[in-house]
Amino acid sequence: MIKILLVSAFFLLAACSRDYTPASSANGESIFKEACAECHQPKDPAVPQVVFSLNEKNANERYITHKVQGGSLMMPKFPNITGSKMRSLSTYVLNHSVAK
């Protein structure tokens, strides 16, 4: 029974999607603040410009796009962030990350 509930919860959360669409004038910072900042805050208050610690192999636009558009167990997908808006968001995220 617990296994069924866990599997059901996984598929429910994995399929979660946000209906956010960036404004035509939005840049990476504004997209991040509107769509991401609710969950993603600086890890260290002494270094507020760093929001993410990324594995070195994931510190690239392709990975950021995959995570944003596909979501994950704990993150909803944002299918309406595409094209130049996705590139702008990816650049912002990468500029505010440290690779480890």
KOLGU-928622 format. One line per 8 residues: for each residue x negated, y, z of C-alpha. Coordinates in nm, 4 decimals. Example, Ala and Ser with C-alpha at 12.3 -4.5 7.8 and 13.67 -1.06 7.14 Angstrom:
% residues 2
-1.2300,-0.4500,0.7800 | -1.3670,-0.1060,0.7140
***
This chain:
% residues 100
0.0000,0.0000,0.0000 | -0.2782,0.2451,0.0892 | -0.4591,0.1585,-0.2329 | -0.1471,0.2403,-0.4355 | -0.1087,0.5753,-0.2569 | -0.4730,0.6651,-0.3155 | -0.4560,0.5751,-0.6841 | -0.1322,0.7730,-0.7219
-0.2833,1.0751,-0.5471 | -0.5911,1.0534,-0.7707 | -0.3876,1.0649,-1.0911 | -0.1648,1.3397,-0.9571 | -0.4599,1.5597,-0.8630 | -0.6672,1.4741,-1.1704 | -0.3811,1.5832,-1.3934 | -0.3290,1.9108,-1.2073
-0.3542,2.2107,-1.4360 | -0.3445,2.5853,-1.3791 | -0.1468,2.7960,-1.6210 | -0.3992,3.0813,-1.6055 | -0.4760,3.2616,-1.9312 | -0.7423,3.5332,-1.9351 | -0.6467,3.8782,-2.0575 | -0.7874,3.9785,-2.3954
-1.0146,4.2291,-2.2197 | -1.1368,3.9791,-1.9556 | -1.5064,3.9192,-1.9058 | -1.6758,3.6329,-1.7206 | -1.6673,3.8095,-1.3855 | -1.2976,3.8973,-1.4045 | -1.2070,3.5451,-1.5175 | -1.4062,3.4017,-1.2278
-1.2389,3.6349,-0.9773 | -0.8893,3.5601,-1.1098 | -0.9183,3.1851,-1.1671 | -1.2080,3.0518,-0.9593 | -1.2881,3.2699,-0.6575 | -0.9942,3.1345,-0.4588 | -1.1904,2.8099,-0.4148 | -1.5486,2.9042,-0.5049
-1.7188,3.1438,-0.2644 | -2.0897,3.2130,-0.2020 | -2.2553,2.9272,-0.0135 | -2.4770,3.1590,0.1903 | -2.3523,3.5017,0.3060 | -2.7124,3.6247,0.2958 | -2.7193,3.5550,-0.0809 | -2.3698,3.6560,-0.2006
-2.4648,3.6551,-0.5691 | -2.5109,3.2734,-0.5656 | -2.1819,3.0859,-0.5780 | -2.2897,2.7450,-0.7085 | -2.5667,2.4957,-0.6559 | -2.5792,2.2877,-0.9717 | -2.7703,1.9732,-1.0438 | -3.0381,2.0765,-1.2943
-2.8901,1.8514,-1.5658 | -2.5499,2.0223,-1.5173 | -2.6758,2.3791,-1.5387 | -2.5543,2.4357,-1.8930 | -2.2545,2.5731,-2.0829 | -2.1380,2.2302,-2.1977 | -2.1040,2.1007,-1.8409 | -1.9283,2.4160,-1.7165
-1.6818,2.3953,-2.0069 | -1.6160,2.0272,-1.9352 | -1.5436,2.0979,-1.5657 | -1.3241,2.4018,-1.6288 | -1.1191,2.2523,-1.9109 | -1.1060,1.8963,-1.7754 | -1.0837,1.9528,-1.4019 | -1.1725,1.6842,-1.1508
-1.0354,1.5220,-0.8389 | -1.0622,1.8430,-0.6373 | -1.0447,2.0985,-0.9174 | -0.7502,2.1733,-1.1443 | -0.8114,2.2073,-1.5145 | -0.7844,2.5426,-1.6874 | -0.6992,2.4510,-2.0478 | -0.6269,2.8122,-2.1493
-0.9843,2.9306,-2.0936 | -1.1380,2.8684,-2.4349 | -1.3690,3.0118,-2.6987 | -1.5428,3.3385,-2.6172 | -1.3678,3.3569,-2.2789 | -1.5075,3.0154,-2.1854 | -1.8558,3.1190,-2.2993 | -1.8283,3.4380,-2.0950
-1.7180,3.2451,-1.7855 | -1.9956,2.9877,-1.8358 | -2.2560,3.2641,-1.8590 | -2.1228,3.4223,-1.5406 | -2.1263,3.0888,-1.3553 | -2.4788,3.0053,-1.4729 | -2.6033,3.3526,-1.3760 | -2.4585,3.3022,-1.0273
-2.5956,2.9522,-0.9717 | -2.9127,2.7891,-0.8585 | -3.0282,2.4636,-1.0135 | -3.1568,2.2013,-0.7796
***
